[in-house]
């Protein structure tokens, strides 16, 4: 496939991938992603960031068989809009280590909604998710100087940009589109690409994930019904890369689908904040016992080149803005605040100890410092300097969650919403999702609104 045009490589992969071509190790990774996706979505249900999409979808009352999580059934595009928005509401959803953003919000929302609406089974849904994930990861990958990270530096959100392309691939797979139709769907979705980093700290960031799923479904459906899209938009010249990244130097990863499965590079979140805040927060947590309650004069945080691009709010005014503030997350870590979903609030921001620390924190970016590496220096009023380093955040594929970790996070997020019994039942179903008869129907029932 390497000698094919890039667009043809994408079409061929989407058309040829199915459950039987996916190794068991990758299926297991997809089950873990599903557990995380459902857990963070249930937690984000009716959050301030997700509620507008949920209310709009309910008011439109479109017919369909796709389930809005803890809500009504509707058509797949609208269900995916609502579900993707709630997935990303608390910024606790999964990430990809090479920079494509948050894959499960756009891609699982698409695969689940399309499978439910069109009567597919769990194995087909899981295979469509893997297909969309692999496309999204390659189109937004490349690491520190790759496509996704460069999009961020340019002011674009990779989850929104390449999430559409992953969603269109998953939807195309479930519709059984031909190679040509897949190319038309991908051409259609490329021309919808967008999503501004300036939206971070508002409801716009969760909306990016939901709208990416919605647009991916729309474009696959259009292609099914005869839409003709531009077929050159995935080539290096004359396509979306050149349009969005025209003045930058960046690394473009090969679309080598045979080399590895990118799903194995998934990272999961311990904290309810932007991934760029995680190693700074962990370094602060490591430094806290050394501080041992003594007065702090100054804190200096040394970061990689992209950290402040996505999480550089120095003086957050709301809990939502605080999810994108490295200084706030460092202050929370130094004060023993857990950085859970409910900790990012105006009450936390208003605490005198947090406000005092924020004024003492300086963030410095180092161009050649490795991504995910943070060094922190805490100078005490006594003059003593304490140092701590965090190099790999917990949940990263190099420091992965176990199934016990996934279950602990799931129960912490889900049990307060649906109760312990329902939480355990949903987790058990997801753990064996594609191995359980009628699991899609059972899940839709478990996730139904109470009024259903």
N, C-alpha and C positions, 0 to 999 in steps of 0.2 A: 504493500500500500504506500510505501514511502515515496515512490516516484509518481504517484497520482497528484493532481491538483488538490489543494487542501479541502476544498468543498466536496470533492468526490470522496475523499477519505472519510469525511464526516458522514456523508450519505451511506456509504458502504458499511460503516461500523453500526450505525443506528439500525439499518435494515437487517443486518446479519446477527445481531446480538439477541440472545434469548436465554431463558433460565438454564438450559442445558449447557450453554457455552460459558457459564459463570462458575468459577471454582467455589467449592464449599467455603473456603476461607473468606472469600469476598461476600458470599451470601450471609455469612455470620456477621461481617462488618456492616452489611446493610440492615440486619436486624438490630444491631446496636444503634445505628443511626435512626432507625424507626422509633426505638424506645425513647431516645433523647428527643426526637421531633415531637412525639405525642406528649411527652412530659412537659416540655417547655411551652407547648401550645395550650395545654390545659391550664397551666399556670398563667399564661398570657391572656386567656379568655376573659373578656370584659375589662381588661386593663384599659387605662385611658388612651393608650396608643392604638389599641386594636378595636375598641368599641365603635368608633365612627364607621369603619368598614363593615362590621357586623350589623350595625343598625341600618346602613344603606342597603346591604344585601337583603335583610329581612323586609325592608319597606318595598323593595322592587318585586319581591315575591315571585321570582321566576320559577317555572316548573323544572324539575329534574330529580335525579336520584343520588346526587352527591351530597354528602353530609358536611355541614358546617359543624365544627367541633363544639359540642354542647349547645348546638343550635338546630335550625331547621334543615330540611333537604332543599336543594336548589340545583341550578345547572352547574356543570363542573367549573366553568370559568369564574363564576361568582363565589363558589365554595372555596376555590383555590385562593382568590383574593382575600377572603376573610381569614382563612386558615394560615396562609403565609404571613399575614400581618400579625396575627397573634403569636406565631412561632418566634418572630423577631422582636416582639414587644419589649422583652426584658434583656435582650442581647445575651441570652444564655445558650443560644443554639450553636450547633457545631460549626467548625471552621475547617478550611483546607490548608495544609502546611505550606503550600507553594503559592498561595495568594489569591485564589479565585473568589474568596469571600466565604459566605455561609450557604452551603449547598442545599441542605435539607429543606429549608423554608420554601424556596421556589420548586425544588424537584420532587420532594415527597408530597407537597401539597398538590402538585400536578398529577403525579402517579396515583395517589389515593383517590382524588376526585374523579379522574377519568376512568379508573378501574371500577369504582362504585357505579358511576353513571351508565357505563357500557356493559356491565355484567361480567367483568373479567374476574379471574381468581387471584388469590394472594401471590402465587408464583409469578403470574404475569405482571402484577403490580410491582413486585420486588425487582424483576428483571428490567422493567421500564425505569425504575428509580436508578438502578446501577448504570443503565445506558445514559440517562441524562446527566448523572453525576460525572461520569467519565468524560463526556463532552465538555461540560462546564469547567471541570478541573483543568483540562488541557488548554482550553481557550483563554483561561485566566491565570495560568500557572507561570512557572519560570523562576520563582523565588524572589529574592530581594530586588533584583533588577529585571524581573520578568514583567509580564503584561499587567497582572492585577495590581502589583505594588506601584507600577508606573502610572496606571490609571488613578490610583489614590493620590499620588503626587500631583497629577494634573487636575485633581478636583472631582473625580468620578468615583462612584461606588461600584466595585466589582460585582457584588451580589446582584445589583440591579442590571448591570451591563451584560455579563455572561450568564447570569441566572436565567434570563429570558431564553438563552440559547440552549441551556440544559433542560429547561421546562419544555421548549418546543420539541426537543429530541425525545423526551419521555412521552409526551403526548402523541408524537408521530409513531412511536413504537407501539403504543396501545391501540392506535387507529389502524395499524398494519399498513401504513403508507408505503408506496413504491419508492425506489431510489429517487426518481424525478420529483415526486411529491414531497419527499423529505427535503430535497434541495430547495424547493419552492417555499416550504415552511420556514426553513432556516434563512432564506433570503428575506422573507417577510418579517421575521422577528429581528433580524439584524438592523433593519431600517427603523425599528421602534426603539432601539437601544438608547438608554439614558439613565440618569440617576445621579444627582449632585451630592458631593460630600458635604456641602454647606447645609444640607438637611439634617445632619447629625445633631442630636440633642432636641429634635422635634419628632412629631409623629411621622415625618417623611421617611425616616430610615426603615422602620417596620413596613411601611407602605411599599418601599422598594421591593421587598421580598414577595409580598402578595401580588403586586402589579406585575412582577416578572413572571410569576406563575400564570396569572390571568392572560398576559400577552402571549406566552408560549402556547397555551391552549387555543386561544383565538387564532393564532397563525397556523397551527396544525389543522384546525378545523377548516380554515379558509383554503389551505392547500388541498385538503380532501375534496373540497367542492370546486376545484379548478383554478384557484389563484395562481398566478405566475409571478414568482419572485426573482430578483436579481441573483444570478448564480455565481457571480465573481466576488461577492462581498467578504469571503473568508480567505481570499488570497492576500499575500503580504502587500501587494501594491493594488491600489484602486478599491480597497475595501474599508471595513470599519476600523481596522487597526490604524491605517494611514490617516483616516479622518480624525480620530480621537487623540492620536499620539504623534502627530506629524513632526513636531520639533524635538522629540525626546530620543535619547539612545536607550534601547531596551533589548532584552533577550527574548526571542520568540521560540518557545519550545516546539520541537517537532511533534506532529500529530501521529506519534508512534503508538498505536493502540495495542501492539503486541508486546511492548517492552515491559509494562507493569500495569497493575490496577491502582489507579489513583485513590480509590475509596479506602485503601489501606493507609493513606496519609491523612485520615480524618483526625481532627482534634476536638476535644470536648471541654466545656468550660466549668470551672469551679466557681467563678465569680460572675455576678450579673452585670457585667460591664464590658466595654470594648476589649477585644483581645490584646490590644497594645498596652492596656493597663495591667495585665496579669503579672508579668515578671516584675514591674515596679512594685505592685502590691505585695507580691511574695517576698521581694527583698525587704520591704518594710516590715512584714510579719517576722522575718528572720532577725531583723535588727531590734525589734521591740523588747525581747528578753534582755538584750545587752544594755538597752537604755534603762530598764528597770525602774521606770517612774521618775528618773532624774530630769531636771529642766533641760529643754533643748534650745540651743541658740540658733542653729541653722541646719538645713538639710539640702544636700545637693544630689540630684539624680542624673546619672549618665545613661543616655539612651541611644538606640540606633536611629538611622536617618529618617525613618518613616513614622516613628512612634508618635511624635507631636503633630503629624499631619492629621491623623485620625482621632487622637485623644489629647489634644493640646489646649483644651479649655482651662484657662488659668483661674478664672473667677466664676465658677458655675452658679447660676441663680436658681435652678430647679433641680430636682432629683434626676430628671431625664437628662439634663445637660451634664450632671455629675457622672453619668456612665461613660462620658467621653473626656474626663478630666484626670490625667495622671496625678497632678498634685492632690486632688481630693482622695483618690484611691490610695496614695501613699499615706496621707493623713489618717485615713480610716485604718490602714494596716498598722500604723504606729500606735493607734489608740485602742486596738483590739476590737474594732468593728468588723463584722464578718463579711461584708460586701455581698450579702444576699439580696434578693429582689426587693424586699421591703426596707432595706437599709439605705437605698438611694432615694432620699426624701428631703423635703424642706426641713423636717425636724432634725435630721442629721446635719444638714448644712448650717442650721442655726445654732448648733452646739458651740459653746465658747471654746472648748478645747480644739475642735476642728477648725474654727475660724482663726484661732491663734496660730496653729500649725501652718495653715495655708499661706500665711504671710511670711513664713520662714523657709518655704520650699522653692528651690531653684532647679529648673530642668535644663540640661545641656545635651544637645545631640552631637554624636561623634560619627562622622561619615563612614568610617571603616569599621565601626563596631558591629559585630554580628547581630543579625536580627534575633529577637527574643532574648537578648542579653541585657541585663540592667545591673549597674553598680550604684550603690547608695552610700553616701557619707553623711553621718549624723554627728554634728559638732555640739557637744554639751556646753552648757554655760560655764562649766568648770574648765573648758578648753580641751577636754579629751575628745578624740575623734574615733568614732566607731564605723566600721565598714561591713557591708553585706552585699552579696551577689546572688542573683538568680539568673540562670542561663536557659532553662527549659521549663515552661509552665506546666504544672500538673494537668494532665489530660491531653497533652501533645502526644503524637504517635511515638515519640522517643521516650515518653514517660506516661504510658497509656492508662486509661481507665480499665479496670477489670469489670466483669459482670456485677460483682458486688458494689463497685463504685457507681455503676449505672443504676442499679436498683436503689441504692441509697439516695442518689440525686432524684430519681423518679418519685420515690415515696415522699421525699421532702417537699417536692413541688406539687404533687398530685393529691395526696391524702387530704390536705387542708381544703381542697376544692370539692372532691367527690366522696371523701371518707376512706377509711383504711380498707374496708372490705372491697369496695369497687376498685380502689387503687391496686390492690393485690391481684384482682381478677384481670384487670387490663394489662398489667405487667406480664402476667403468666401467658396471656394470649399473644402478646407482642414477642415474647421471648422465643416462641415457636411459631411465629406468624405464618410462614409459608409451609409449615408442616401440619397445620391444623385445618381440618375440613371446615368450609364455610367461615373462615376466620374474618373475611372482609365484612360479611353480613353481621357476624357476632360483634365485631368492633363497632360498626355503625350503630348497632343497638346500644352498646355500652356507652357510646359517646353521644347518644341522643339527648336533646333537651328534655328536661323533666316533664314538660307539657305534652310531649309526643305520646 
